[in-house]
Amino acid sequence: MKISVIGTGYLGAVHAAGMASIGHDVLGADIDAAKIALLAGARPPFFEPGLPELLQSATASGRLAFTTSLREAATFGDLHFICVGTPQIVGSDAADMRFVNAVIDEMAPHLKPGSLIVGKSTVPVGTAAALQRRIDAVRGPNVIEVAWNPEFLREGFAVQDTLHPDRIVVGTAGTAARETLEQFYSSLIAQGIPFIATDLPTAELVKVAANSFLATKISFINAMAEVCESAGADVTTLATAIGHDTRIGSRFLRSGVGFGGGCLGKDIRAFRARGEELGAGAALGFLAEVDSVNMRRRVRVIDLARGLLDGSVAGRRIAILGAAFKPNSDDIRDSPAMWVARRLHELGARVTVHDPEAIDNAQAYAPELTYAREVETALEGSHLTIHLTEWDQYAELDPTAVMRLVDLPNLLEARNCLDVESWAAAGWHVTALGRSLKNRPPHQSGPGGLSMTTIPTQIRGEQYA
């Protein structure tokens, strides 16, 4: 089939390349000319494992091209996938639908009769019906149909999730649109991937419901970490024990500094806002506490850092390991690592940030911080090292070797994925969120009498704007 993909961010670029790789003719469209120039040259404008190779093969085959003209995209083929962003409105929890609406308004007059608009963006329930009314006002009823096909991509695994999804969900108002999408995805369905056909509101709810459940599970184990810190218990053992319960499962039960990125936080807030509009606000009220727990973990890292440095980080050199919100990505949107780094800087710390892929984005976002291209440079002379993104590179560090670089071997493990016992055995003073580590090194003092005694389990939380 011939399709257009409108919006070439994480979702759109990977969807366009993926659909071309399974045999469709694809035209990707975006108003960002610089982004389109990169993609046309088979160069992704962001880091995503496997995407450069996928773009290279898809463009070389002649099945993938790019344009900055939405009018050209509107006349290309009969399926048009909407993949533009729905960010949070400034000063509100609601989703900003301006970009989706703008695409519809610009394309609607030029679409071929019988075309199918397929939304993939994460939107408030009821959006598809609203867009249908918007199109009908321009083209008349029963000329262009709107369907919804939510995405379930994980950054760092987006190519895999596109070519081998765990399910395909489509919401339509009629049989013809459902059959068209079933045919479009036939090669994936033939692999045994479940194809779930439903109505428009249910399809719109699937993504936000899934994200809300995931966020709740992450915040649950982080709430348990708060309890463990107060009780002197170990949240990692707790998570292992409850994860063996088949009703619960072990995935996403790793406690730490919490979730970030461009999806979970803004999606659960937008879901709550839409629930209020629908009169179902009470049903989603728990998401406010999910959000609160998540943000408290960032504040907890600040509190612990201050406690480890005798109550103040002012003038202290702090190495931040990680800038991206998750590994295998250069995305710093709502990154807990960057939140922590900036707050420490505001408190007077001399912060140096390292990340294998996200340095350029981080530097553009927070130029006031210092950045290092090599992890050894970031660690040099530090009084405190904080691990904030789960890159394999950090797990592979030799704690004995890198201890020679720092002024004080203080490690604050905020992701609970390092071998903290090995770090402690090498002589590091290790503090990990939600854990009470045994056999800590004895009291040490660094230059200037900087104490390395164990901090209290209860440190006053402080909210930072």
SETIBA-723789 format. One line per 8 residues: number of its first residue (from 0); for each residue x, y, z of C-alpha. Coordinates in steps of 0.02 Angstrom, whole numbers. Layout:
// residues N
NUM) X/Y/Z  ... $
// end
This chain:
// residues 465
0) 0/0/0  48/182/-21  43/278/142  99/443/215  166/465/392  142/639/463  268/686/596  443/610/597 $
8) 493/609/779  527/447/872  359/373/826  342/435/648  520/406/587  524/227/652  348/189/590  389/257/417 $
16) 550/157/402  471/2/476  320/2/361  432/28/209  538/-119/264  387/-235/262  343/-185/85  236/-28/88 $
24) 275/132/-9  295/269/120  308/458/114  361/537/279  312/718/306  366/849/432  373/1040/436  550/1032/507 $
32) 658/1047/350  820/1005/441  746/844/509  679/794/338  849/826/258  932/709/383  802/572/360  810/586/171 $
40) 996/552/188  957/399/295  1022/486/452  905/487/602  895/652/697  900/558/863  986/405/935  888/244/919 $
48) 975/74/903  943/-8/734  860/142/654  1007/199/546  1016/27/464  826/21/442  824/193/361  969/148/248 $
56) 887/-9/182  715/70/165  775/224/69  891/119/-39  744/10/-89  650/161/-156  501/127/-43  537/270/79 $
64) 546/456/40  520/617/139  441/787/110  402/949/200  238/968/104  81/910/194  -16/939/33  99/816/-57 $
72) 74/692/85  -115/713/76  -118/661/-107  3/515/-82  -93/354/-61  -251/320/38  -187/290/216  -118/433/318 $
80) -41/399/489  -40/546/610  114/536/722  136/715/786  165/760/967  33/793/1099  134/882/1235  66/943/1400 $
88) -10/1118/1392  95/1242/1490  4/1282/1652  -115/1135/1632  -117/946/1643  -213/928/1480  -138/872/1315  -102/1005/1184 $
96) -196/953/1027  -142/1101/919  -21/999/813  -145/859/778  -281/984/734  -163/1084/622  -118/929/523  -300/884/496 $
104) -345/1062/445  -204/1073/318  -228/900/243  -418/885/241  -452/988/83  -326/887/-18  -363/708/36  -430/587/-94 $
112) -610/533/-66  -610/368/26  -446/404/115  -419/339/291  -341/449/426  -257/336/555  -207/417/719  -58/345/811 $
120) -22/489/929  -71/470/1112  -228/576/1132  -372/606/1252  -518/487/1227  -644/566/1109  -512/640/994  -552/530/845 $
128) -736/580/850  -686/764/863  -568/748/715  -703/661/614  -818/809/643  -677/927/595  -648/837/430  -835/819/393 $
136) -854/1007/412  -733/1029/267  -768/878/156  -944/827/206  -997/663/290  -942/491/231  -797/555/124  -646/532/238 $
144) -644/413/387  -541/425/548  -472/269/635  -356/249/784  -204/135/795  -110/175/957  78/152/966  169/53/1101 $
152) 349/95/1063  486/92/1194  630/209/1161  785/104/1140  679/-39/1070  573/58/945  629/-38/792  594/-205/874 $
160) 425/-144/936  378/-85/762  428/-242/667  379/-365/804  244/-283/911  163/-379/1052  -9/-327/988  -92/-220/856 $
168) -243/-120/912  -358/-32/790  -513/68/828  -636/104/689  -815/160/665  -848/41/522  -803/-127/446  -716/-58/290 $
176) -584/36/390  -552/-116/500  -527/-227/348  -409/-101/268  -299/-96/423  -305/-285/440  -241/-298/262  -110/-164/292 $
184) -39/-260/441  -64/-433/363  121/-477/359  136/-443/546  -27/-532/587  40/-683/491  180/-693/622  48/-729/753 $
192) 42/-552/823  -130/-522/901  -242/-404/802  -369/-320/916  -509/-229/828  -621/-118/932  -716/46/934  -632/216/930 $
200) -644/263/1116  -575/96/1174  -427/108/1054  -389/283/1116  -395/224/1297  -279/73/1274  -117/173/1268  -155/289/1413 $
208) -221/145/1517  -63/44/1483  49/192/1527  -50/227/1684  -33/46/1742  154/48/1707  177/212/1799  77/145/1945 $
216) 184/-11/1957  345/92/1954  280/213/2084  218/70/2193  392/-4/2211  463/169/2239  335/197/2377  395/33/2452 $
224) 572/101/2441  518/249/2548  451/127/2678  610/21/2668  719/173/2698  620/214/2855  615/33/2916  795/-15/2873 $
232) 736/-146/2747  798/-186/2571  681/-144/2428  776/-250/2301  747/-409/2401  568/-356/2431  541/-332/2244  617/-502/2206 $
240) 505/-587/2332  342/-509/2275  392/-527/2092  386/-716/2110  199/-699/2136  130/-737/1963  -12/-616/1994  115/-475/2009 $
248) 268/-522/1906  443/-450/1920  447/-330/1773  458/-144/1816  484/-178/2001  658/-102/2007  652/47/2123  754/203/2094 $
256) 741/386/2050  580/356/1952  517/372/1775  537/516/1653  534/541/1466  405/616/1351  265/492/1385  225/425/1558 $
264) 219/586/1658  124/692/1533  9/547/1485  -52/510/1661  -80/696/1691  -178/714/1529  -278/558/1572  -328/632/1739 $
272) -375/795/1656  -483/706/1529  -562/602/1666  -615/763/1753  -692/826/1591  -789/664/1573  -850/666/1752  -741/517/1797 $
280) -608/613/1893  -630/510/2052  -586/350/1957  -417/422/1908  -378/517/2066  -247/388/2115  -138/447/1971  -102/607/2066 $
288) -14/505/2201  76/401/2067  145/565/1999  186/629/2174  282/471/2223  382/483/2063  433/663/2093  476/629/2276 $
296) 612/507/2223  703/647/2133  693/756/2289  755/608/2392  914/602/2286  944/786/2323  918/756/2509  1036/608/2510 $
304) 1169/705/2414  1163/846/2541  1171/723/2685  1321/634/2611  1413/800/2598  1385/860/2776  1222/949/2739  1273/1058/2592 $
312) 1326/1026/2413  1386/1205/2388  1559/1205/2309  1568/1015/2304  1612/924/2144  1476/801/2094  1488/678/1949  1321/634/1868 $
320) 1321/468/1774  1183/484/1646  1084/623/1564  955/529/1458  794/478/1545  833/296/1503  976/198/1423  990/170/1235 $
328) 917/342/1203  977/522/1189  808/587/1247  819/706/1396  635/755/1404  583/756/1588  743/662/1628  763/628/1815 $
336) 951/637/1789  943/813/1717  818/866/1850  938/811/1986  1089/888/1900  1006/1057/1880  942/1062/2060  1114/1021/2127 $
344) 1187/1159/2021  1057/1281/2089  1113/1231/2264  1292/1279/2221  1368/1112/2174  1500/1099/2037  1411/971/1929  1489/872/1786 $
352) 1374/763/1681  1421/613/1574  1312/513/1456  1361/400/1310  1235/477/1190  1138/623/1264  1274/754/1296  1229/865/1147 $
360) 1044/871/1193  1084/897/1377  1205/1038/1339  1077/1127/1232  947/1108/1369  1055/1153/1519  1211/1247/1461  1248/1303/1638 $
368) 1311/1129/1683  1482/1055/1644  1489/903/1529  1617/768/1498  1632/656/1345  1728/526/1445  1664/452/1607  1838/462/1683 $
376) 1839/650/1656  1672/668/1744  1735/569/1894  1900/660/1913  1911/750/2080  1729/719/2126  1665/717/2305  1508/621/2258 $
384) 1461/510/2111  1275/489/2073  1217/351/1956  1057/407/1869  1039/316/1701  1058/128/1678  1186/124/1537  1284/-39/1525 $
392) 1444/66/1522  1419/114/1703  1385/-65/1759  1550/-114/1676  1655/13/1771  1793/-58/1881  1758/21/2052  1938/-5/2109 $
400) 2010/80/1955  1892/229/1953  1912/258/2140  2086/325/2102  2005/467/2003  1891/538/2138  1931/643/2291  1798/552/2393 $
408) 1732/379/2350  1549/420/2383  1426/328/2271  1241/367/2272  1156/227/2174  990/296/2115  945/157/1992  981/-2/2091 $
416) 1066/-92/1948  1251/-78/1993  1338/-216/2090  1342/-111/2248  1424/-248/2350  1574/-243/2233  1584/-55/2246  1575/-63/2435 $
424) 1707/-201/2440  1821/-90/2335  1812/44/2468  1670/153/2409  1543/222/2531  1383/165/2445  1209/233/2474  1068/156/2371 $
432) 887/210/2363  777/96/2467  919/-12/2530  1011/-38/2693  1184/-98/2642  1284/-202/2764  1473/-197/2788  1494/-16/2739 $
440) 1674/49/2741  1723/130/2906  1709/317/2933  1826/413/2818  1864/596/2796  1916/681/2638  1999/847/2602  1931/988/2707 $
448) 1865/868/2837  1723/809/2724  1637/673/2824  1586/508/2746  1482/442/2890  1321/352/2854  1177/473/2833  1017/457/2934 $
456) 878/355/2856  758/500/2879  808/665/2798  683/805/2781  611/812/2606  615/979/2520  514/1025/2367  608/1114/2229 $
464) 517/1212/2093 $
// end
